[in-house]
Amino acid sequence: MDIQTGDRLTLKKAHPCGSYEWDVLRIGADFRLKCAGCGHQIMIPRSQIEKRIKKVVRGGA
C-alpha cells in the first residue's frame, strides 16, 4: 500500500471523538497518526493500520 507523509486516511472504525479521519505524520514499521477531529496522536504498527484503512486521500492535511 502506497501511503505518504501528509496523506489523510479514512478508517473503518471511528475514534472515540467521532472522527474517522487521520493525518499521517510518520511512516515506517510504525505509523504516527494524528486524529483530524481532536488532534490526538498515536503510533500503530503498519500491519494493523493497513487492515483498518477504508480510503486514502493524497495530501489531505
Buried (B, 14 or more C-beta within 10 A) or exposed (E): EEBEEEBBBBBEEEBEEEBBBBBBBEBEEBBBBBBBBEEEEBEEEBEEBEEEBEEBEEEBE
